[in-house]
């Protein structure tokens, strides 16, 4: 590990020098490439430099202990050595995590899809709660939300909604949200006061760049029609809504939330690229005998991942046996505690494989 870390520090120092040379400064392409590589190494090199400093301090204390007979001074050195030992272990753990293979999608924006599942109108109301929860979480993090397509029920529930969350590192935070979310509560539509269990599915797709997924226009069938609102009624008289069918895969994407047909088409192509990227990656992962499943969870939309229990005010994530009695806070977008626990869990799983 130390050899690997030293080589990364050497590379970092080399990039630091290159970024100050006139040839690189005057070549924006090279400058941006080197600046990104330099920034990517910053955290791990800073941790490694701190780690080397701790090793040196530990060595200095050992030497002072050998050379000094003053009992009071020796006791102070022993206490300092213990603090350094704990710090060294923490830095080693941090460095192991930083050395883990990077998910190339982590820095990307995401396309999220929320669909009401079993439970009728109550499931649609829960889907609306989930959309609000993720919207609040995005707002807390300074990310931007752009709705691409939505289908509401007459009383304000969501049958289906597709939206983009734009920002730096969004996928790294939200990639473990894919799956079935369950709610246990007394529905507002229930007169008998019985607790019902309903569900909604969440899918999180990293946004795909055009260079990553090339789409042949000849493979597309594009239909235009009038946008519709709750209950199916037309909400405008122009044919601005767009439906794109990718003929080879059968994937169908619709977008109607923009007033312009051109904008709806562009948005629909963003969703299509993300879904095609998902298909391509699933095929790759199948070839790798399910390694992705063991590394980051299946991300399967049929996997029950979390339950929101209103009578007890709790949220339980079933993958990591985490239960928080903070339901209202979570639904207000305060997801950090759950997301940090998930990241820690799956990093630990990945470290077991690397070891």
Buried (B, 14 or more C-beta within 10 A) or exposed (E): EEEEBEEBBEBBEEBEEBBEEEEBEEEEEBBEEBBEBBEBBEEBBEBBEBBBEBBEBBEEBEEBBEEEEEEEEEEEBEEBBEEBEEBBEEBBEBBBBBBEEEBEBBBBBBBBBBBBBEBBBBBBBBBBBBBBBBBBBBEEBEBEBBBBBBBBBEEEBBBBBBBBBBBEEBBBBBBBBBBBBBBBBBBEEEEEEEEBBBBBBBBBBBBBEEEBBEBEEEEBEEEBBBBBBBEEEEEEEEEBBBBBBBEEEEBBBBBBBBEEBEBBBBBBBBBBBBBBBBEEBEEEBEEEEEEBBBBBBBBBBEBEBBBBBBEEEBBBBBBBEBBBEBBEBBBBBBBEBBBEBBBEBBBEEBBEEEE
